[in-house]
Amino acid sequence: MTVIVTRLSAIAVRVPLATPVLAPQLKISFRDYLLVTLECSDGSRGIGFSYIGTGGGRSTAMVFDEFVLQNVLGADPSNPQAIARKLKFSTRIQGRGGIVANALSALDIALWDRNSRAAGLSLAQAINPDAAKSVPAYASGGYLSGEYRPADLEREIKANLDAGFRSIKLKCAFGTPNEDLARVKAARGFMGDDVTLMLDAYNRWTRVEDALPSVIAYQDVNPYWVEDPFEPDLLDELAVLGQKVPVTLATGEFYFSPAAFQTMANQKSVGVFQAEAPRCGGITDWLKIAAIAEKHGIEFSPCWFHDLHVHLVAASPAAKYVEYFPTRDILNFAELIDKPVMARDGQITVPCDPGVGFDFVIEAVEKYALGKAVTGTYVPPTRVSAVAS
């Protein structure tokens, strides 16, 4: 008998940061997430989630209400690809990026989680039976909590080194170009030359001529990559910059479909893809992007959500690093789940529990909820019988 989705629920939550932090051009004091639960006719269940940003949680829940419920209730959960096609068609007018992509991504993750749980497999094993048992992680940080103080940066880097990380990513592109370069040189001095250093410009520039001096100057600290030099969608500028600098460029966390990554691969713009499954269309489209990366010899090191991406990196030949946040000061998703993964000596062991390997903590969800959950239950269609007159 065919299994169907019988119940869907989505709730937006807002989790405050203990202390507001600064990224280039942005102050962050809270994170909005969309949390999805899915139940099926055979008693199986799954969970999904997406990071919405510094606002937009309620709007994403409304998207889920208007487009996801009607298209997924009663559907066969074992075919996420078919459901993804249906959802994309239903939102072709409204657009498939932004909060629409967040809602569809969270649903897709819930389907993959349900299917791997039903099979008794971890998500990594469900995708690839030969998935790695552990994956390398880099420590991510370099945000500011106020005025830049070298001692604070040194303290953060030393804590990551003491924890066993040999790869560290820092936000850059703060202040003037000279101030920025002095800061990244100080960081290199604190960590030494044998540590892999990634730099994240966080969409600082809109023109090649503005980005070029800083990206060239970063060569002095030998970065493994320079991430997100431009605002999203400036693909032509990215391609031009990539031709002008010897530094490897990385991007992808703010792109919403495999098409953008195919364009970047064709243009040879970047050396590293960074697509986030909870934003790019879920696991279904993340795997398509991984296939593009593998075909073109591009590294795939996704941003954010280490609790999910540990599975995907382990299962994907093109993937290398998981971005890991050593504390909850920046990424606070761990406040919402019962079994967050932990990195040790720069490695994360892939969870063996079925599915994503964790569940939502109900008390935390209720504490941070932005309103009531959006919920739908499958109602079988009513048969209309023809009566002879």
Kinemage of the C-alpha trace (Angstrom):
@kinemage 1
@onewidth
@group {chain A} dominant
@subgroup {mainchain}
@vectorlist {calphas} color= white
{ca met a 1} P 0.000 0.000 0.000
{ca thr a 2} L 1.354 3.430 -0.920
{ca val a 3} L 2.527 5.566 1.980
{ca ile a 4} L 1.320 9.179 1.950
{ca val a 5} L 2.050 12.348 3.893
{ca thr a 6} L -0.811 12.749 6.361
{ca arg a 7} L 0.282 15.711 8.459
{ca leu a 8} L 2.577 18.705 8.014
{ca ser a 9} L 3.499 21.435 10.449
{ca ala a 10} L 5.800 24.455 10.223
{ca ile a 11} L 6.658 26.991 12.883
{ca ala a 12} L 8.849 30.076 12.761
{ca val a 13} L 11.148 30.702 15.720
{ca arg a 14} L 13.418 33.594 16.627
{ca val a 15} L 16.444 32.741 18.768
{ca pro a 16} L 18.329 35.722 20.203
{ca leu a 17} L 22.107 35.819 20.323
{ca ala a 18} L 23.574 36.200 23.798
{ca thr a 19} L 25.475 39.258 22.530
{ca pro a 20} L 24.819 41.042 19.204
{ca val a 21} L 27.651 40.671 16.697
{ca leu a 22} L 28.821 42.577 13.657
{ca ala a 23} L 29.517 41.160 10.217
{ca pro a 24} L 30.578 43.523 7.408
{ca gln a 25} L 27.648 45.912 6.877
{ca leu a 26} L 25.340 43.992 9.222
{ca lys a 27} L 24.448 43.831 12.925
{ca ile a 28} L 23.020 40.510 14.063
{ca ser a 29} L 21.086 40.174 17.308
{ca phe a 30} L 18.860 37.147 16.549
{ca arg a 31} L 18.323 34.313 14.082
{ca asp a 32} L 15.010 33.284 12.498
{ca tyr a 33} L 14.477 29.618 11.625
{ca leu a 34} L 11.617 27.647 10.083
{ca leu a 35} L 11.088 24.220 11.669
{ca val a 36} L 9.049 21.567 9.846
{ca thr a 37} L 7.620 18.265 11.024
{ca leu a 38} L 6.112 15.651 8.730
{ca glu a 39} L 4.069 12.534 9.506
{ca cys a 40} L 3.040 9.715 7.199
{ca ser a 41} L 0.343 7.053 6.980
{ca asp a 42} L 2.736 4.285 8.064
{ca gly a 43} L 3.641 6.094 11.286
{ca ser a 44} L 6.988 7.353 9.998
{ca arg a 45} L 8.074 10.960 10.531
{ca gly a 46} L 10.723 13.461 9.548
{ca ile a 47} L 11.944 16.942 10.420
{ca gly a 48} L 13.242 19.785 8.284
{ca phe a 49} L 14.533 23.285 8.888
{ca ser a 50} L 15.887 26.415 7.315
{ca tyr a 51} L 17.742 29.499 8.484
{ca ile a 52} L 15.751 32.520 7.334
{ca gly a 53} L 18.101 35.304 8.435
{ca thr a 54} L 17.705 38.314 10.670
{ca gly a 55} L 13.966 38.472 10.065
{ca gly a 56} L 11.463 36.836 7.736
{ca gly a 57} L 10.462 33.838 9.822
{ca arg a 58} L 6.748 34.635 9.856
{ca ser a 59} L 6.728 35.319 6.124
{ca thr a 60} L 8.338 31.960 5.411
{ca ala a 61} L 5.687 30.215 7.489
{ca met a 62} L 3.048 31.944 5.358
{ca val a 63} L 4.724 30.623 2.202
{ca phe a 64} L 4.580 27.148 3.712
{ca asp a 65} L 0.896 27.624 4.470
{ca glu a 66} L -0.039 28.880 0.993
{ca phe a 67} L 2.086 26.662 -1.224
{ca val a 68} L 3.515 23.644 0.584
{ca leu a 69} L 0.532 22.224 2.453
{ca gln a 70} L -1.801 21.920 -0.514
{ca asn a 71} L 0.874 20.356 -2.722
{ca val a 72} L 2.398 17.865 -0.291
{ca leu a 73} L -0.395 16.498 1.888
{ca gly a 74} L -1.420 13.167 0.383
{ca ala a 75} L 1.797 12.861 -1.653
{ca asp a 76} L 4.179 9.912 -1.642
{ca pro a 77} L 7.128 10.934 0.610
{ca ser a 78} L 9.526 8.450 -0.973
{ca asn a 79} L 9.997 10.647 -4.044
{ca pro a 80} L 11.360 14.052 -2.935
{ca gln a 81} L 12.360 14.841 -6.522
{ca ala a 82} L 8.766 14.631 -7.768
{ca ile a 83} L 7.530 16.777 -4.893
{ca ala a 84} L 10.281 19.328 -5.543
{ca arg a 85} L 9.225 19.578 -9.207
{ca lys a 86} L 5.603 20.105 -8.205
{ca leu a 87} L 6.474 22.794 -5.663
{ca lys a 88} L 8.740 24.647 -8.072
{ca phe a 89} L 6.028 24.675 -10.702
{ca ser a 90} L 3.491 25.966 -8.190
{ca thr a 91} L 5.774 28.913 -7.304
{ca arg a 92} L 6.955 29.771 -10.813
{ca ile a 93} L 5.141 33.128 -10.711
{ca gln a 94} L 6.014 34.050 -7.124
{ca gly a 95} L 9.687 33.144 -7.596
{ca arg a 96} L 11.770 30.325 -6.182
{ca gly a 97} L 14.383 32.255 -4.234
{ca gly a 98} L 14.469 33.894 -0.820
{ca ile a 99} L 11.795 32.874 1.643
{ca val a 100} L 10.127 30.628 -0.936
{ca ala a 101} L 13.357 28.659 -1.268
{ca asn a 102} L 13.627 28.526 2.528
{ca ala a 103} L 10.158 26.988 2.839
{ca leu a 104} L 10.704 24.466 0.036
{ca ser a 105} L 14.153 23.551 1.371
{ca ala a 106} L 12.855 22.839 4.870
{ca leu a 107} L 10.164 20.572 3.441
{ca asp a 108} L 12.659 18.706 1.244
{ca ile a 109} L 14.948 18.069 4.213
{ca ala a 110} L 11.997 16.679 6.162
{ca leu a 111} L 11.273 14.246 3.318
{ca trp a 112} L 14.880 13.013 3.178
{ca asp a 113} L 14.951 12.723 6.965
{ca arg a 114} L 11.730 10.712 6.939
{ca asn a 115} L 12.958 8.395 4.202
{ca ser a 116} L 16.299 7.678 5.864
{ca arg a 117} L 14.634 7.160 9.254
{ca ala a 118} L 12.124 4.766 7.679
{ca ala a 119} L 15.045 2.814 6.203
{ca gly a 120} L 16.864 2.768 9.548
{ca leu a 121} L 19.841 4.601 8.060
{ca ser a 122} L 21.665 7.777 8.847
{ca leu a 123} L 21.117 10.456 6.229
{ca ala a 124} L 24.704 10.052 5.027
{ca gln a 125} L 24.286 6.295 4.552
{ca ala a 126} L 20.919 6.732 2.836
{ca ile a 127} L 22.562 9.008 0.270
{ca asn a 128} L 25.764 6.998 -0.128
{ca pro a 129} L 26.378 3.598 1.511
{ca asp a 130} L 30.107 4.339 1.261
{ca ala a 131} L 29.850 7.685 3.053
{ca ala a 132} L 32.811 8.720 5.184
{ca lys a 133} L 32.650 8.132 8.936
{ca ser a 134} L 34.039 11.564 9.772
{ca val a 135} L 34.733 14.801 7.906
{ca pro a 136} L 37.149 17.713 8.340
{ca ala a 137} L 35.790 20.941 9.775
{ca tyr a 138} L 37.050 24.494 9.925
{ca ala a 139} L 36.315 26.826 12.820
{ca ser a 140} L 34.277 29.787 11.651
{ca gly a 141} L 34.236 33.214 13.294
{ca gly a 142} L 35.931 36.573 13.159
{ca tyr a 143} L 32.772 38.565 13.867
{ca leu a 144} L 33.057 41.727 15.931
{ca ser a 145} L 31.126 42.440 19.114
{ca gly a 146} L 32.053 46.131 19.023
{ca glu a 147} L 35.225 48.013 18.216
{ca tyr a 148} L 38.005 45.813 16.827
{ca arg a 149} L 40.507 44.778 19.481
{ca pro a 150} L 43.523 42.669 18.465
{ca ala a 151} L 43.467 40.906 21.831
{ca asp a 152} L 39.927 39.631 21.181
{ca leu a 153} L 40.948 38.238 17.804
{ca glu a 154} L 44.023 36.602 19.274
{ca arg a 155} L 41.938 35.039 22.047
{ca glu a 156} L 39.447 33.595 19.548
{ca ile a 157} L 42.141 32.151 17.303
{ca lys a 158} L 44.035 30.641 20.248
{ca ala a 159} L 40.842 28.976 21.522
{ca asn a 160} L 40.299 27.362 18.110
{ca leu a 161} L 43.891 26.184 17.900
{ca asp a 162} L 43.708 24.765 21.418
{ca ala a 163} L 40.551 22.880 20.367
{ca gly a 164} L 42.541 21.175 17.608
{ca phe a 165} L 41.417 23.123 14.546
{ca arg a 166} L 43.997 23.533 11.806
{ca ser a 167} L 41.632 25.425 9.497
{ca ile a 168} L 39.995 28.717 10.505
{ca lys a 169} L 37.677 31.113 8.661
{ca leu a 170} L 37.401 34.778 9.619
{ca lys a 171} L 35.183 37.620 8.510
{ca cys a 172} L 37.183 40.264 6.673
{ca ala a 173} L 36.388 43.492 4.756
{ca phe a 174} L 35.741 45.528 7.896
{ca gly a 175} L 36.696 49.209 7.829
{ca thr a 176} L 39.056 50.760 5.293
{ca pro a 177} L 41.193 48.531 3.047
{ca asn a 178} L 44.291 49.359 5.118
{ca glu a 179} L 42.527 48.615 8.405
{ca asp a 180} L 41.158 45.385 6.965
{ca leu a 181} L 44.532 44.216 5.714
{ca ala a 182} L 46.165 45.004 9.057
{ca arg a 183} L 43.542 42.870 10.789
{ca val a 184} L 43.949 39.821 8.535
{ca lys a 185} L 47.748 40.103 8.805
{ca ala a 186} L 47.399 40.151 12.577
{ca ala a 187} L 45.231 37.032 12.358
{ca arg a 188} L 47.833 35.245 10.277
{ca gly a 189} L 50.472 36.221 12.808
{ca phe a 190} L 48.393 34.846 15.697
{ca met a 191} L 47.810 31.467 14.028
{ca gly a 192} L 51.118 30.954 12.217
{ca asp a 193} L 51.805 29.987 8.638
{ca asp a 194} L 50.874 26.294 8.905
{ca val a 195} L 47.175 26.897 9.614
{ca thr a 196} L 44.703 27.070 6.729
{ca leu a 197} L 43.080 30.523 6.704
{ca met a 198} L 39.824 31.259 4.875
{ca leu a 199} L 38.550 34.833 4.499
{ca asp a 200} L 34.891 35.846 4.188
{ca ala a 201} L 34.135 39.307 2.748
{ca tyr a 202} L 30.383 38.824 3.291
{ca asn a 203} L 29.196 40.451 0.055
{ca arg a 204} L 31.122 43.663 0.679
{ca trp a 205} L 31.477 44.913 -2.915
{ca thr a 206} L 29.362 45.494 -6.015
{ca arg a 207} L 32.092 46.398 -8.537
{ca val a 208} L 35.231 44.589 -9.620
{ca glu a 209} L 37.345 47.732 -9.294
{ca asp a 210} L 36.323 48.086 -5.639
{ca ala a 211} L 37.013 44.464 -4.746
{ca leu a 212} L 40.253 44.075 -6.681
{ca pro a 213} L 42.707 45.981 -4.415
{ca ser a 214} L 41.659 44.127 -1.258
{ca val a 215} L 41.498 40.671 -2.833
{ca ile a 216} L 44.956 41.142 -4.348
{ca ala a 217} L 46.302 42.406 -1.012
{ca tyr a 218} L 44.956 39.297 0.749
{ca gln a 219} L 47.642 37.290 -1.030
{ca asp a 220} L 50.001 38.509 1.698
{ca val a 221} L 48.292 36.149 4.181
{ca asn a 222} L 48.020 33.200 1.747
{ca pro a 223} L 44.258 32.554 2.086
{ca tyr a 224} L 42.849 29.183 1.109
{ca trp a 225} L 39.922 31.093 -0.364
{ca val a 226} L 38.262 34.516 -0.357
{ca glu a 227} L 34.529 34.099 0.113
{ca asp a 228} L 31.591 36.164 -1.138
{ca pro a 229} L 33.370 39.232 -2.513
{ca phe a 230} L 30.155 40.427 -4.188
{ca glu a 231} L 26.496 40.763 -3.445
{ca pro a 232} L 24.501 37.755 -4.689
{ca asp a 233} L 23.667 37.432 -8.378
{ca leu a 234} L 26.628 39.470 -9.628
{ca leu a 235} L 27.833 36.476 -11.601
{ca asp a 236} L 29.550 38.430 -14.370
{ca glu a 237} L 31.522 40.495 -11.850
{ca leu a 238} L 32.521 37.301 -10.068
{ca ala a 239} L 33.795 35.808 -13.321
{ca val a 240} L 35.840 38.912 -14.141
{ca leu a 241} L 37.366 39.052 -10.654
{ca gly a 242} L 38.209 35.372 -10.835
{ca gln a 243} L 40.198 35.997 -14.014
{ca lys a 244} L 42.115 38.908 -12.487
{ca val a 245} L 43.294 37.427 -9.186
{ca pro a 246} L 45.346 34.323 -8.350
{ca val a 247} L 43.374 33.823 -5.127
{ca thr a 248} L 40.709 31.094 -5.079
{ca leu a 249} L 37.210 32.563 -4.816
{ca ala a 250} L 34.333 30.850 -3.014
{ca thr a 251} L 30.608 31.579 -2.943
{ca gly a 252} L 27.152 30.040 -2.920
{ca glu a 253} L 25.373 30.434 0.421
{ca phe a 254} L 22.992 33.071 -0.980
{ca tyr a 255} L 22.146 31.267 -4.222
{ca phe a 256} L 18.883 29.405 -4.521
{ca ser a 257} L 19.132 26.927 -7.386
{ca pro a 258} L 21.541 24.643 -9.248
{ca ala a 259} L 21.291 26.932 -12.311
{ca ala a 260} L 23.455 29.633 -10.726
{ca phe a 261} L 26.126 27.073 -9.874
{ca gln a 262} L 26.083 25.702 -13.404
{ca thr a 263} L 26.677 29.246 -14.663
{ca met a 264} L 29.601 29.713 -12.282
{ca ala a 265} L 31.045 26.380 -13.371
{ca asn a 266} L 30.738 27.334 -17.049
{ca gln a 267} L 32.374 30.715 -16.411
{ca lys a 268} L 35.114 29.173 -14.231
{ca ser a 269} L 34.364 31.905 -11.707
{ca val a 270} L 35.147 30.163 -8.435
{ca gly a 271} L 37.122 27.267 -7.049
{ca val a 272} L 34.741 26.474 -4.193
{ca phe a 273} L 30.941 26.080 -4.071
{ca gln a 274} L 29.269 26.794 -0.715
{ca ala a 275} L 25.574 26.031 -1.237
{ca glu a 276} L 23.467 25.541 1.895
{ca ala a 277} L 20.933 22.715 1.723
{ca pro a 278} L 18.403 24.602 3.910
{ca arg a 279} L 18.385 27.446 1.381
{ca cys a 280} L 19.263 26.099 -2.093
{ca gly a 281} L 16.257 23.794 -2.532
{ca gly a 282} L 16.993 21.231 0.142
{ca ile a 283} L 18.985 18.030 -0.160
{ca thr a 284} L 17.502 17.261 -3.579
{ca asp a 285} L 19.026 20.337 -5.204
{ca trp a 286} L 22.151 20.274 -3.003
{ca leu a 287} L 23.023 16.895 -4.509
{ca lys a 288} L 22.530 18.331 -8.015
{ca ile a 289} L 24.983 21.109 -7.156
{ca ala a 290} L 27.406 18.533 -5.779
{ca ala a 291} L 27.227 16.693 -9.113
{ca ile a 292} L 28.051 19.935 -10.969
{ca ala a 293} L 31.015 20.487 -8.648
{ca glu a 294} L 32.303 16.952 -9.161
{ca lys a 295} L 31.969 17.153 -12.935
{ca his a 296} L 33.901 20.432 -13.125
{ca gly a 297} L 36.533 19.669 -10.497
{ca ile a 298} L 35.225 22.300 -8.074
{ca glu a 299} L 35.503 21.854 -4.319
{ca phe a 300} L 32.200 21.834 -2.429
{ca ser a 301} L 32.402 23.102 1.161
{ca pro a 302} L 28.910 24.182 2.261
{ca cys a 303} L 28.280 27.059 4.637
{ca trp a 304} L 26.380 26.969 7.906
{ca phe a 305} L 24.302 24.174 9.547
{ca his a 306} L 27.109 21.773 10.467
{ca asp a 307} L 24.539 19.446 12.094
{ca leu a 308} L 23.072 18.735 8.634
{ca his a 309} L 26.027 19.269 6.335
{ca val a 310} L 28.174 16.714 8.139
{ca his a 311} L 25.984 14.067 6.463
{ca leu a 312} L 26.092 15.649 3.008
{ca val a 313} L 29.833 16.275 2.985
{ca ala a 314} L 30.432 12.688 4.132
{ca ala a 315} L 28.264 11.378 1.289
{ca ser a 316} L 29.576 13.576 -1.549
{ca pro a 317} L 32.878 12.959 -3.384
{ca ala a 318} L 33.236 16.648 -4.345
{ca ala a 319} L 32.761 17.896 -0.781
{ca lys a 320} L 35.650 18.658 1.573
{ca tyr a 321} L 34.970 20.839 4.624
{ca val a 322} L 32.096 21.411 7.009
{ca glu a 323} L 31.836 24.937 8.385
{ca tyr a 324} L 31.709 24.619 12.182
{ca phe a 325} L 30.833 27.205 14.797
{ca pro a 326} L 32.602 26.300 18.051
{ca thr a 327} L 30.182 28.256 20.265
{ca arg a 328} L 26.510 29.253 20.133
{ca asp a 329} L 27.471 32.930 20.039
{ca ile a 330} L 27.081 33.019 16.228
{ca leu a 331} L 25.041 30.019 15.047
{ca asn a 332} L 22.516 29.175 17.758
{ca phe a 333} L 20.565 26.376 16.043
{ca ala a 334} L 21.881 24.046 18.761
{ca glu a 335} L 19.442 25.741 21.155
{ca leu a 336} L 16.627 24.015 19.258
{ca ile a 337} L 17.874 20.414 18.936
{ca asp a 338} L 18.681 17.584 21.336
{ca lys a 339} L 21.883 16.132 19.837
{ca pro a 340} L 24.079 18.799 18.212
{ca val a 341} L 27.253 17.440 16.639
{ca met a 342} L 30.616 18.275 18.191
{ca ala a 343} L 33.945 18.757 16.438
{ca arg a 344} L 37.073 17.271 17.989
{ca asp a 345} L 40.543 18.042 16.711
{ca gly a 346} L 39.112 19.526 13.539
{ca gln a 347} L 36.961 16.489 12.687
{ca ile a 348} L 33.235 15.771 13.050
{ca thr a 349} L 32.051 12.182 13.423
{ca val a 350} L 28.991 11.495 11.288
{ca pro a 351} L 26.002 10.617 13.532
{ca cys a 352} L 24.854 7.002 13.263
{ca asp a 353} L 21.270 7.540 14.420
{ca pro a 354} L 18.639 7.283 11.668
{ca gly a 355} L 17.935 10.406 9.639
{ca val a 356} L 19.650 13.658 10.529
{ca gly a 357} L 20.423 12.240 13.963
{ca phe a 358} L 18.558 14.724 16.136
{ca asp a 359} L 15.107 16.041 17.006
{ca phe a 360} L 13.692 19.400 18.002
{ca val a 361} L 13.493 20.249 21.693
{ca ile a 362} L 9.809 21.066 22.138
{ca glu a 363} L 10.340 23.354 25.120
{ca ala a 364} L 12.855 25.450 23.181
{ca val a 365} L 10.585 25.627 20.129
{ca glu a 366} L 7.715 26.859 22.275
{ca lys a 367} L 9.978 29.367 24.024
{ca tyr a 368} L 11.187 31.002 20.811
{ca ala a 369} L 8.085 30.595 18.619
{ca leu a 370} L 6.984 33.665 16.679
{ca gly a 371} L 3.381 32.510 16.644
{ca lys a 372} L 1.262 29.408 16.216
{ca ala a 373} L 2.409 26.620 13.945
{ca val a 374} L 1.005 26.339 10.434
{ca thr a 375} L -0.509 22.852 10.311
{ca gly a 376} L -2.343 20.751 7.760
{ca thr a 377} L -3.864 17.247 7.830
{ca tyr a 378} L -4.644 15.134 4.805
{ca val a 379} L -8.352 14.780 4.079
{ca pro a 380} L -9.236 12.099 1.486
{ca pro a 381} L -11.231 13.465 -1.443
{ca thr a 382} L -14.963 12.835 -1.222
{ca arg a 383} L -16.331 10.484 -3.848
{ca val a 384} L -19.353 11.708 -5.765
{ca ser a 385} L -21.644 8.910 -6.929
{ca ala a 386} L -23.804 9.253 -10.001
{ca val a 387} L -27.465 8.483 -9.291
{ca ala a 388} L -29.727 7.399 -12.155
{ca ser a 389} L -32.858 9.510 -12.516
